[in-house]
Amino acid sequence: MWFDEVDEAFSTQTCSCCASRTGPKGVAGLGIGEWTCIHCETTHDRDCNAARNILAVGRDRLAGGIPALSAQAAVGHD
């Protein structure tokens, strides 16, 4: 099995539609569950928006290709 970590920084603040970082910021913004992007006017649920952004990063990495595994790595031997 292969996986890669995705940095979730700013995933709740970045609009998953237009990529503008217009969402709630700071500790005070943590309690805001829904927000509207000032650029594209899309309304977001904070958690769903973050999930879409993280998924997009993962898909971008997959589009670049998954590194080939050696036969030993594929069966779990070093």
MDTraj code that builds the backbone (N, CA, C; nanometers):
import mdtraj as md
import numpy as np

residues = "MET TRP PHE ASP GLU VAL ASP GLU ALA PHE SER THR GLN THR CYS SER CYS CYS ALA SER ARG THR GLY PRO LYS GLY VAL ALA GLY LEU GLY ILE GLY GLU TRP THR CYS ILE HIS CYS GLU THR THR HIS ASP ARG ASP CYS ASN ALA ALA ARG ASN ILE LEU ALA VAL GLY ARG ASP ARG LEU ALA GLY GLY ILE PRO ALA LEU SER ALA GLN ALA ALA VAL GLY HIS ASP".split()
xyz = np.array([
    [0.0845, -0.1170, 0.0000],
    [0.0000, 0.0000, 0.0000],
    [0.0895, 0.1239, 0.0000],
    [0.0483, 0.2238, -0.0728],
    [0.1244, 0.3481, -0.0829],
    [0.0376, 0.4637, -0.0388],
    [0.0957, 0.5566, 0.0367],
    [0.0232, 0.6765, 0.0751],
    [0.1220, 0.7905, 0.0903],
    [0.0700, 0.9102, 0.0876],
    [0.1513, 1.0291, 0.1054],
    [0.0722, 1.1254, 0.1933],
    [0.1399, 1.1923, 0.2828],
    [0.0717, 1.2878, 0.3690],
    [0.0435, 1.4166, 0.2934],
    [-0.0691, 1.4774, 0.3244],
    [-0.1082, 1.6047, 0.2649],
    [-0.1079, 1.7092, 0.3760],
    [-0.0415, 1.8207, 0.3518],
    [-0.0400, 1.9296, 0.4494],
    [-0.1763, 1.9980, 0.4473],
    [-0.2456, 1.9938, 0.5580],
    [-0.3805, 2.0488, 0.5634],
    [-0.3831, 2.1982, 0.5977],
    [-0.2676, 2.2609, 0.6078],
    [-0.2612, 2.4031, 0.6409],
    [-0.3445, 2.4848, 0.5416],
    [-0.4256, 2.5719, 0.5941],
    [-0.5111, 2.6633, 0.5180],
    [-0.6225, 2.5930, 0.4395],
    [-0.6426, 2.4635, 0.4599],
    [-0.7456, 2.3911, 0.3844],
    [-0.8865, 2.4384, 0.4185],
    [-0.9070, 2.4892, 0.5390],
    [-1.0400, 2.5391, 0.5750],
    [-1.0604, 2.6834, 0.5311],
    [-0.9516, 2.7556, 0.5063],
    [-0.9591, 2.8972, 0.4693],
    [-0.9597, 2.9196, 0.3186],
    [-0.9125, 2.8216, 0.2425],
    [-0.9001, 2.8363, 0.0979],
    [-1.0270, 2.7881, 0.0293],
    [-1.0824, 2.8713, -0.0572],
    [-1.2034, 2.8355, -0.1313],
    [-1.1724, 2.7200, -0.2257],
    [-1.2493, 2.6129, -0.2155],
    [-1.2266, 2.4960, -0.3010],
    [-1.2745, 2.5193, -0.4441],
    [-1.3422, 2.6307, -0.4683],
    [-1.3896, 2.6619, -0.6040],
    [-1.2927, 2.7524, -0.6792],
    [-1.2453, 2.8592, -0.6132],
    [-1.1604, 2.9565, -0.6844],
    [-1.0203, 2.9684, -0.6266],
    [-0.9902, 2.8968, -0.5185],
    [-0.8582, 2.8920, -0.4548],
    [-0.8178, 3.0205, -0.3836],
    [-0.9116, 3.1129, -0.3620],
    [-0.8822, 3.2336, -0.2843],
    [-0.8830, 3.1987, -0.1363],
    [-0.7923, 3.2568, -0.0610],
    [-0.7867, 3.2308, 0.0826],
    [-0.8684, 3.3378, 0.1542],
    [-0.9998, 3.3207, 0.1534],
    [-1.0898, 3.4213, 0.2083],
    [-1.1723, 3.3703, 0.3256],
    [-1.1458, 3.2484, 0.3698],
    [-1.2240, 3.1904, 0.4794],
    [-1.1843, 3.2469, 0.6141],
    [-1.2595, 3.2106, 0.7183],
    [-1.2331, 3.2591, 0.8540],
    [-1.0917, 3.2239, 0.8994],
    [-1.0267, 3.3196, 0.9649],
    [-0.8876, 3.3014, 1.0071],
    [-0.8739, 3.3132, 1.1583],
    [-0.7664, 3.2572, 1.2087],
    [-0.7322, 3.2709, 1.3493],
    [-0.8187, 3.1881, 1.4417],
    [-0.7897, 3.2024, 1.5690],
    [-0.8614, 3.1270, 1.6719],
    [-1.0094, 3.1647, 1.6712],
    [-1.0396, 3.2915, 1.6499],
    [-1.1795, 3.3358, 1.6480],
    [-1.2565, 3.2698, 1.5335],
    [-1.1887, 3.2392, 1.4223],
    [-1.2538, 3.1785, 1.3070],
    [-1.2828, 3.0307, 1.3226],
    [-1.2259, 2.9673, 1.4241],
    [-1.2458, 2.8232, 1.4427],
    [-1.3912, 2.7873, 1.4702],
    [-1.4657, 2.8761, 1.5284],
    [-1.6060, 2.8485, 1.5608],
    [-1.7017, 2.8729, 1.4451],
    [-1.6497, 2.9254, 1.3342],
    [-1.7351, 2.9550, 1.2193],
    [-1.7423, 2.8317, 1.1308],
    [-1.8602, 2.7730, 1.1199],
    [-1.8775, 2.6484, 1.0456],
    [-1.9131, 2.6674, 0.8992],
    [-1.9628, 2.7849, 0.8647],
    [-2.0023, 2.8105, 0.7264],
    [-1.9574, 2.9511, 0.6888],
    [-1.9050, 2.9656, 0.5685],
    [-1.8590, 3.0965, 0.5227],
    [-1.8770, 3.1091, 0.3716],
    [-1.8790, 3.2321, 0.3235],
    [-1.8970, 3.2595, 0.1811],
    [-1.7733, 3.3291, 0.1277],
    [-1.7201, 3.2775, 0.0190],
    [-1.6025, 3.3350, -0.0457],
    [-1.6387, 3.4727, -0.1019],
    [-1.5561, 3.5716, -0.0732],
    [-1.5847, 3.7064, -0.1216],
    [-1.5529, 3.7235, -0.2699],
    [-1.4775, 3.6290, -0.3275],
    [-1.4425, 3.6395, -0.4693],
    [-1.5442, 3.5718, -0.5608],
    [-1.5796, 3.4480, -0.5314],
    [-1.6713, 3.3742, -0.6209],
    [-1.8111, 3.3569, -0.5610],
    [-1.8297, 3.4009, -0.4369],
    [-1.9577, 3.3977, -0.3669],
    [-2.0128, 3.2572, -0.3417],
    [-1.9240, 3.1585, -0.3380],
    [-1.9643, 3.0222, -0.3046],
    [-1.9708, 3.0087, -0.1528],
    [-2.0780, 2.9494, -0.1026],
    [-2.0916, 2.9250, 0.0407],
    [-2.0358, 2.7868, 0.0719],
    [-1.9538, 2.7803, 0.1769],
    [-1.8850, 2.6562, 0.2134],
    [-1.9170, 2.6131, 0.3550],
    [-1.9312, 2.4839, 0.3748],
    [-1.9237, 2.4234, 0.5062],
    [-1.7737, 2.4068, 0.5309],
    [-1.7260, 2.4532, 0.6437],
    [-1.5815, 2.4547, 0.6724],
    [-1.5165, 2.3177, 0.6532],
    [-1.5754, 2.2132, 0.7101],
    [-1.5160, 2.0800, 0.7033],
    [-1.5220, 2.0212, 0.5623],
    [-1.6340, 2.0379, 0.4946],
    [-1.6469, 1.9857, 0.3577],
    [-1.5506, 2.0570, 0.2627],
    [-1.5368, 2.1874, 0.2809],
    [-1.4439, 2.2639, 0.1987],
    [-1.3009, 2.2138, 0.2190],
    [-1.2619, 2.1916, 0.3443],
    [-1.1280, 2.1408, 0.3739],
    [-1.1071, 2.0043, 0.3089],
    [-1.2077, 1.9180, 0.3181],
    [-1.1976, 1.7851, 0.2574],
    [-1.1796, 1.7946, 0.1059],
    [-1.2522, 1.8855, 0.0420],
    [-1.2377, 1.9035, -0.1037],
    [-1.0972, 1.9508, -0.1393],
    [-1.0430, 2.0439, -0.0597],
    [-0.9083, 2.0935, -0.0866],
    [-0.8031, 1.9845, -0.0688],
    [-0.8162, 1.9037, 0.0360],
    [-0.7211, 1.7953, 0.0599],
    [-0.7327, 1.6904, -0.0500],
    [-0.8541, 1.6578, -0.0916],
    [-0.8743, 1.5632, -0.2012],
    [-0.8098, 1.6144, -0.3300],
    [-0.8248, 1.7430, -0.3573],
    [-0.7668, 1.8016, -0.4786],
    [-0.6143, 1.7906, -0.4783],
    [-0.5519, 1.8114, -0.3623],
    [-0.4057, 1.7973, -0.3532],
    [-0.3665, 1.6530, -0.3818],
    [-0.4396, 1.5589, -0.3247],
    [-0.4105, 1.4171, -0.3495],
    [-0.4269, 1.3806, -0.4957],
    [-0.5313, 1.4289, -0.5578],
    [-0.5539, 1.4001, -0.6998],
    [-0.4452, 1.4618, -0.7871],
    [-0.4014, 1.5826, -0.7515],
    [-0.2921, 1.6457, -0.8272],
    [-0.1658, 1.5617, -0.8194],
    [-0.1380, 1.5061, -0.7029],
    [-0.0195, 1.4208, -0.6878],
    [-0.0340, 1.2925, -0.7687],
    [-0.1555, 1.2362, -0.7709],
    [-0.1784, 1.1150, -0.8495],
    [-0.1627, 1.1426, -0.9985],
    [-0.2062, 1.2598, -1.0419],
    [-0.1956, 1.2957, -1.1836],
    [-0.0495, 1.3016, -1.2265],
    [0.0379, 1.3324, -1.1315],
    [0.1809, 1.3369, -1.1599],
    [0.2425, 1.1988, -1.1679],
    [0.1696, 1.0985, -1.1264],
    [0.2187, 0.9608, -1.1326],
    [0.2566, 0.9081, -0.9960],
    [0.2253, 0.7833, -0.9748],
    [0.2631, 0.7158, -0.8511],
    [0.3990, 0.6525, -0.8728],
    [0.4921, 0.6741, -0.7803],
    [0.6248, 0.6161, -0.7977],
    [0.6169, 0.4637, -0.8077],
    [0.6928, 0.4086, -0.8977],
    [0.6953, 0.2629, -0.9147],
    [0.7613, 0.1989, -0.7932],
    [0.7032, 0.0898, -0.7474],
    [0.7599, 0.0168, -0.6352],
    [0.8424, -0.1000, -0.6863],
    [0.9502, -0.1276, -0.6171],
    [1.0272, -0.2466, -0.6513],
    [0.9467, -0.3689, -0.6074],
    [0.9814, -0.4837, -0.6580],
    [0.9109, -0.6067, -0.6195],
    [0.9218, -0.6309, -0.4701],
    [1.0376, -0.6013, -0.4097],
    [1.0539, -0.6206, -0.2664],
    [0.9642, -0.5272, -0.1885],
    [0.9563, -0.4013, -0.2268],
    [0.8719, -0.3048, -0.1561],
    [0.7241, -0.3434, -0.1680],
    [0.6856, -0.3973, -0.2816],
    [0.5458, -0.4324, -0.3053],
    [0.4999, -0.5443, -0.2124],
    [0.5895, -0.6333, -0.1733],
    [0.5514, -0.7431, -0.0851],
    [0.5893, -0.7162, 0.0599],
    [0.6486, -0.5976, 0.0871],
    [0.6772, -0.5603, 0.2244],
    [0.8136, -0.6011, 0.2750],
    [0.9050, -0.6376, 0.1881],
    [1.0404, -0.6733, 0.2297],
    [1.1347, -0.5587, 0.1992],
    [1.2297, -0.5339, 0.2901],
    [1.3263, -0.4262, 0.2666],
    [1.4539, -0.4756, 0.2043],
])
top = md.Topology()
chain = top.add_chain()
for i, resn in enumerate(residues, 1):
    res = top.add_residue(resn, chain, resSeq=i)
    for name in ("N", "CA", "C"):
        top.add_atom(name, md.element.get_by_symbol(name[0]), res)
traj = md.Trajectory(xyz[None], top)
